[in-house]
Amino acid sequence: MSEYTDTIEDITEIIAMIPHRYPMLLIDRIVEYSENEGLVALKNVTMNEPHFTGHFPQQPIMPGVLIVEAIAQASAIFTVKTMGDEAKGKLVYFMSIDSAKFRKPVVPGDSLYIHIEKIQNRGAVWKFQGIAKVNGKKVAEAIVTAMISDK
């Protein structure tokens, strides 16, 4: 991505953009945003999250499906932020996951940075490349497709 703005969205702004709530809200902050290109979101992984009681109790690892969900939520935030007022009264629905790969475990204490890059947008359908990183190293990636529609 080229030019990022200093726009930083906090949790109250994120809650206004997407319908997810605890325990399914997986984005804590937007740390970088580039209009029409992408964004970087932050998910602070804590031991207090309910999935760690069973995945795995002796060696807690964030489920890969939740990392992909975080990529999808960051993509939805990008869509809503980019569309601005046009997105009011609409929801972003997850349509597909392609090329998902998991490279390293994500554990409590990690700061998971989700890098979203817009691949294409045709009408209501948006496609993104998502890369999740911890300490600058790729831990997961996926291509996600979503559609924005009336509630």
C-alpha positions as CSV (number, residue, x, y, z in Angstrom):
1,M,0.0,0.0,0.0
2,S,1.2,3.5,-0.7
3,E,0.0,6.5,1.3
4,Y,-1.6,5.8,4.7
5,T,-3.5,8.4,6.7
6,D,-3.1,9.1,10.4
7,T,-6.7,8.0,10.8
8,I,-7.0,5.7,13.7
9,E,-10.3,4.1,14.6
10,D,-10.8,3.0,18.2
11,I,-13.2,0.4,19.5
12,T,-16.2,2.7,19.8
13,E,-15.9,3.7,16.1
14,I,-15.4,0.1,15.1
15,I,-18.6,-0.9,17.0
16,A,-20.5,1.8,14.9
17,M,-19.2,0.2,11.7
18,I,-19.8,-3.5,12.1
19,P,-22.5,-5.5,14.1
20,H,-20.1,-7.9,15.9
21,R,-20.0,-7.8,19.7
22,Y,-18.3,-9.9,22.4
23,P,-17.2,-12.6,22.1
24,M,-17.1,-12.3,18.2
25,L,-15.7,-8.8,17.9
26,L,-12.1,-9.5,16.9
27,I,-10.8,-6.1,15.9
28,D,-9.6,-3.7,18.7
29,R,-8.3,-0.8,16.6
30,I,-7.5,0.4,13.1
31,V,-3.9,1.6,13.1
32,E,-3.5,2.5,9.4
33,Y,-5.9,3.3,6.6
34,S,-5.3,4.1,2.9
35,E,-8.4,5.1,1.0
36,N,-9.3,2.7,-1.8
37,E,-6.2,0.5,-1.0
38,G,-6.3,-1.1,2.4
39,L,-5.8,-0.9,6.1
40,V,-4.0,-2.4,9.1
41,A,-6.1,-3.6,12.1
42,L,-5.0,-4.7,15.5
43,K,-6.3,-7.6,17.6
44,N,-4.8,-8.0,21.0
45,V,-5.0,-11.6,21.9
46,T,-5.7,-12.2,25.6
47,M,-6.1,-15.3,27.8
48,N,-9.5,-14.0,28.8
49,E,-11.1,-15.0,25.4
50,P,-13.6,-17.9,25.7
51,H,-12.1,-20.1,23.0
52,F,-8.9,-20.6,25.0
53,T,-10.8,-22.7,27.6
54,G,-11.0,-25.5,25.1
55,H,-8.4,-24.7,22.3
56,F,-6.2,-26.0,23.9
57,P,-6.3,-25.8,27.7
58,Q,-2.7,-26.9,28.3
59,Q,-1.3,-24.9,25.3
60,P,-3.7,-22.1,24.3
61,I,-3.7,-21.4,20.5
62,M,-6.1,-19.0,18.7
63,P,-8.2,-21.0,16.3
64,G,-7.3,-20.4,12.6
65,V,-11.0,-19.9,11.8
66,L,-11.0,-16.9,14.2
67,I,-8.0,-15.4,12.5
68,V,-9.8,-15.6,9.2
69,E,-12.8,-14.1,10.8
70,A,-10.6,-11.2,12.0
71,I,-9.4,-10.8,8.4
72,A,-13.1,-10.7,7.3
73,Q,-14.0,-8.1,10.0
74,A,-11.1,-5.9,9.0
75,S,-12.2,-6.2,5.4
76,A,-15.8,-5.2,6.4
77,I,-14.5,-2.2,8.3
78,F,-12.5,-1.1,5.2
79,T,-15.6,-1.5,3.0
80,V,-17.8,0.6,5.4
81,K,-15.1,3.2,5.9
82,T,-14.4,3.6,2.2
83,M,-18.1,3.8,1.3
84,G,-18.8,6.4,4.0
85,D,-22.4,7.5,4.0
86,E,-23.3,5.1,1.2
87,A,-22.8,2.2,3.8
88,K,-25.4,3.5,6.3
89,G,-28.1,1.0,6.9
90,K,-26.1,-1.8,5.2
91,L,-24.2,-4.9,6.4
92,V,-21.1,-6.5,4.9
93,Y,-21.7,-10.3,4.5
94,F,-18.8,-12.7,4.2
95,M,-19.1,-14.8,1.0
96,S,-16.0,-16.9,0.5
97,I,-12.5,-17.8,1.8
98,D,-9.8,-18.8,-0.6
99,S,-6.1,-19.7,-0.3
100,A,-6.2,-19.7,3.6
101,K,-2.8,-20.7,5.1
102,F,-1.7,-20.9,8.7
103,R,2.0,-20.6,9.3
104,K,2.6,-20.1,13.0
105,P,0.4,-20.4,16.2
106,V,-1.1,-17.2,17.7
107,V,-1.2,-17.3,21.5
108,P,-2.3,-15.1,24.4
109,G,-0.1,-12.1,24.7
110,D,0.3,-11.7,20.9
111,S,-0.6,-8.5,19.1
112,L,-2.1,-9.7,15.8
113,Y,-1.8,-7.1,13.0
114,I,-4.2,-7.8,10.2
115,H,-3.1,-6.2,6.8
116,I,-5.9,-5.9,4.3
117,E,-5.4,-5.0,0.7
118,K,-8.3,-4.5,-1.7
119,I,-8.0,-6.7,-4.7
120,Q,-11.1,-5.6,-6.5
121,N,-14.6,-4.1,-6.1
122,R,-17.4,-4.7,-8.5
123,G,-20.6,-3.2,-7.4
124,A,-21.6,-4.6,-4.1
125,V,-18.9,-7.4,-4.1
126,W,-15.5,-6.7,-2.6
127,K,-12.4,-9.0,-2.7
128,F,-9.4,-8.7,-0.3
129,Q,-6.0,-10.2,0.4
130,G,-5.6,-10.5,4.2
131,I,-2.3,-11.2,5.9
132,A,-2.1,-11.6,9.7
133,K,1.3,-10.9,11.4
134,V,2.8,-11.2,14.9
135,N,6.1,-9.3,15.5
136,G,6.3,-8.6,11.8
137,K,6.1,-12.3,10.8
138,K,3.3,-13.7,8.7
139,V,1.2,-16.1,10.8
140,A,-1.8,-16.5,8.5
141,E,-3.2,-15.3,5.2
142,A,-6.4,-15.6,3.2
143,I,-8.3,-14.1,0.3
144,V,-11.8,-13.1,1.4
145,T,-14.8,-12.0,-0.7
146,A,-17.7,-10.1,0.8
147,M,-20.9,-8.4,-0.3
148,I,-22.5,-5.2,1.1
149,S,-26.3,-5.3,1.2
150,D,-29.3,-3.8,3.0
151,K,-29.9,-5.1,6.5
